[in-house]
Amino acid sequence: MQSRLTLLLGPAGSGKTHTVLQSFEQALKTSPDLLKDDLLFILPNAEHRSRTIDLILRGGLSGFFQNRVTTFDRALKHYLKLGGFDFATDVARRSILRAVTREAKLHYFSHAAEMAGVIELLGRTIVEFKEFLLSPNELKEKLERLMEQFPEFRLKYEDLAFIYERYDAELKNLGLVDQRDSLALLEAGLTRGEFDTPKLAHVWIDGFSDFSKLQLAFIEFLTRHADQVTVTLTMDDDAFRRPLFQIAADTKTALEDLGFRAEWMKAENYRTTSEVLRHVERNLFKERPRGELSLMDPGDQTELDIFEATGLVGEIEMIVREIKRLVHTHGYHLSDIAVLFRETSAYESVLRSVFAEFQIPVEIHERLRLAKNPVSRTLASFFNILLEDWRREDVFNFLKSSYVRRNYELVSELELRALARGIFRDRTYWLDHFDTPILKDIAALEDELKPIRSVEHFARWVKKVMTHFGLLDATSSWGDAERLDEAARSRIFGLLDELQRKSGGGAPELWLRELMSLMDVDLYAFHHRDKNRVQVYNVTLARQKEYKVVFLAGLLEKKFPIQVAEDPVLSDAERRALNEQGEVLREHLPRQAFERYLFYLAVTRAKLHLILTYPRFDLEGKEALPSFYVDEVTGLFSKPVRIKRQPMAEVLPPWDEVSTEVEAKRRVVEDLFRIPMSERTNADQNRTAFFYNHFLADFDFRSLLTRRLQPIEGVIGDPAIRPYFLPEEGVYSPTAIEEYAECPYRYFANRKLHLDNQAEGIDLREVGRLLHAVLERVFTWLRDEKKGTVPFEEAKAYGLECFQREWERKPLTGDRWYRIRLKQKEMEEMLVRLLKLELVKKKSPLPDLVPRYFEYRFGFDPQNRDYLEVGSVKFRGVIDRIDVDETGKYGLVIDYKTGKKFSRKAMEQGTALQLLVYLLAAKAKLGLESLGGHLYSLSEAKSNGFHHKDHLAQLGIRPPARMLEFSSQEFCAQLEKAARDIEKHVRSIEASQIPVRPRDCVPYCPYSGVCRIEKWRLEHVYQEIREDDQKAAKQTLEGTGTWSR
């Protein structure tokens, strides 16, 4: 009997899915045998299958129909279930390919096979061969013909043919079957009479836009064994949109070749009643001259909006606020709302964080990477300890995990002792120097691993490790995080089962690395039980679905549309050559048109509201370009579509967008203390008053008010502690005063608490010490022995000799050997570059000056009381270098720096005190008139600073361009201001004050983890300091003394 083959065609919203679902449900209701497998509803993937079953159940249909809703892979496996086949999983395929590439003598892929991602790449290539029904022999034959056109890739083609052949052979050796060979096995089994011939009444295939060769072959198989087959495709017959639906049109042609007859749905959009959304569906990507386009006046419509956010977090916050507003004003369920992305992965962590902060349940339909789960990460850290000879980073990544049972205080103490000793790795060194039980436990488990000779024993050992350290411990709560961890544990056990099935012999280290590789690439699924959640989808998973509200997010160029790249294994040129006599493999670049099709599908999922969103700045913080697809939508209207922009300067949202209690509290404080009454609306004043009264009983809010009205006094009040704030002998260092001026809290953490300012690695202070010592010796040698004249090569040789002697006396430590060697080489290059600049290029910081004083010390001889006194403050210090003119009357103070650079802003805000103190010392101790001060960057061999313009003019010296210059009066004013600032800072230090009011909050601060400053308040703090400085300056305009010029 001839099967009835129907191809149901229509644009989005025309009712195709509704029609076939209705037909399927009716067939189920009238089926005489509920258990008979004569009806199939085939969908693209398991996620579509789950949702379709849920829709049918919600429609009131009950019974055993779930097995009839299926996917291509499930259907094929169902027909083979009596054959006793054991199907290879993705894990098995990867393991086989790993073994083949390790054991075989490959040529093209020999070195690349061990690189990250190459096995996955080869795995995808094998899958593609299978999907396009290529046997190993057929592939070999076609690649041999390809060698004639691309002889330079002969080795690649030979390796590919060999890998594919060995993969198939290894499957047979292990008794496994690739699921993409299922159809061939089914056909062969039916021919031999091993399986019952399928007898199907009706098959529906929905949600696809195209099919692989394997899928088309299975459809052809179904047409031979079913009375009816119905396939749906989303497309229309508008000639001006042919490029948009080209892929669907090619699929239509392929199905018509199988005998399908096209039936067009009525050109009616049943999904939405919104004329705006219907207009978008009918006209998007219509390729007509601009003047011939049917443009619509959007009017005051509310169905289409565009959100422009500052960044990724801001974009999700705008979406979340709008969700809360829509739920509140329209009464939508959260499950009525979907957020769609071209690729969800880049936003996943931000989505989870922001939705949790705003307490909105969300379901992210994205398979999770096992490697990102904390249970998996902790286990991988333990494995790395054993594989990398107890590297310090791995040891503490493991021990500091909250999933490991341990005494945290002991671990913290162990870490500090290990850092102090400079331990980087070496099991023997750890065990010899630290008598710590948990390290002994790790060693004992490592010793148990070494003699293991079977994968089964290895799997038991892994479970023992997880049990011993508490990675299998259940918690008292059972929220989403705990369910995620449980799913990850189950997946790890599944990988161990796969390893046992795949391998019988080997070595423990090999199994460890294999398990870690599998954990690194494996994905696992997790679904919430509560269905009333905002749904987040990758666009490719959103086909067939419809929601009242759809946010289409992340609309940036190269993100949507993504930039389709050629396949790295077989290029499009090679694929074209293969396809000369019929399609063998599809080219990649023509698939770029599919991006428009996906965008069309995405925007047509909305029933009532469509919101397009994008951030102004991309993932790297760079200004981004919105997707031109946004322009395609706005270009359909005669007037601008409403755009909502997130202000960059606003820290808090306006009252009508406040969504959390924390925001409301901050908004109240902001209104009360920052926004003048004249700038507040009556509605805002009423809100502020209402919430003020509402929150007044809340302890956190009262604390917030107290901090604003009576800021916490940053001061040590205990008289027993105060003496520790005073420097030794009451003498200060210019560097310490400058640090206090920049940030009192950083000064307190560094100089009083002595917290480590560097977690690990090479101590940058030691880098500076070593370079300072070498430069002092070299320039002293040049001055005293060579009288300033010496060939560069001789100076270079002497400089490197001094460097080597200083290095041998006290080398750098704290990092890997090769990194220390790299730093040593870098420092040598710094030294040579500086010498070449000054001796060969004659580019000293200022022309016509010669280096005279090096590491000049003052204030270190208490008997002679050679301190520098600035007002009542005593200083001691070391000036790295002073260059003088030929008369010895004028001097330029130079301070060497390995990282810090001179900043005009520091001069303006009064934090550049060190150089000014050195200038005063040079005047007081050496009688030198000031030419200025420079910070000399050793890494760049470049100096920058400020100058005394009048003194330079007297010497006829022209300073480098774009440097600060002060007249005599201005220079004196700078010194006077520095003296006042120093007196003020010293009074604060002596009063043990630690105000959280930085003048320069550096982004790289090593103490940011313990700092109490709220970063959002920094601009307000800086403004307050500027206002205070202006008041202080005004008060001292009269009666101030002057400094000698």
Secondary structure, 3 states (H helix, E strand, C coil): CCCEEEEEEECCCCCHHHHHHHHHHHHHHHCCCCCCCCEEEEECCHHHHHHHHHHHHHCCCCCCCHHHEEEHHHHHHHHCHHHCCCECCHHHHHHHHHHHHHHCCCCCCCCHHHCCCHHHHHHHHHHHHHHCCCCHHHHHHHHHHHHHHCHHHHHHHHHHHHHHHHHHHHHHHCCCECHHHHHHHHHHHHHCCCCCCCCEEEEEECCCCCCCHHHHHHHHHHHHHEEEEEEEEECCCCHHHCCCCHHHHHHHHHHHHCCCEEEECCCCCCCCCCHHHHHHHHHCCCCCCHHHCCCECCCCCCCEEEEEECCHHHHHHHHHHHHHHHHHHHCCCHHHEEEEECCCHHHHHHHHHHHHHCCCCEEEECCEEHHHCHHHHHHHHHHHHHHCCCCHHHHHHHHCCCCCCCCHHHHHHHHHHHHHHCCCCCHHHHHHHCCCHHHHHHHHHHHHHCCCCCHHHHHHHHHHHHHHCCCCCCCCCCCHHHHHHHHHHHHHHHHHHHHHHHCCCCCHHHHHHHHHHHHHHCEECCCCCCCCCEEEEEHHHCCCCCEEEEEECCCECEECCECCCCCCCCCHHHHHHHHHHCCCCCCCHHHHHHHHHHHHHHHCCEEEEEEEEEECECCCCCECCECHHHHHHHCCECCCCCEEECCCCCCCCCHHHCCCHHHHHHHHHHHHHCCCHHHCCHHHHHHHHHHHHHHCCCHHHHHHHHHHHCCCCCECCCCCCHHHHCCHHHEECHHHHHHHHHCHHHHHHHHHCCCCCCCCCCCHHHHHHHHHHHHHHHHHHHHHCCCCCCCHHHHHHHHHHHHHHHHHHCCCCCCCHHHHHHHHHHHHHHHHHHHHHHHHCCCCCCCCCEEEEEEEEECCCCCCCCCEEECCEEECEEEEEEEECCCCCEEEEEEEECCCCCCHHHHHHCCCCHHHHHHHHHHHHHCCEEEEEEEEECCCCEEEEEEEHHHHHHHCCCCCCCCEEECHHHHHHHHHHHHHHHHHHHHHHHCCECCCCCCCCCCCCCCCCCCCCCHHHHHHHHHHHHHHHHHHHHHCCCCCCCCCC
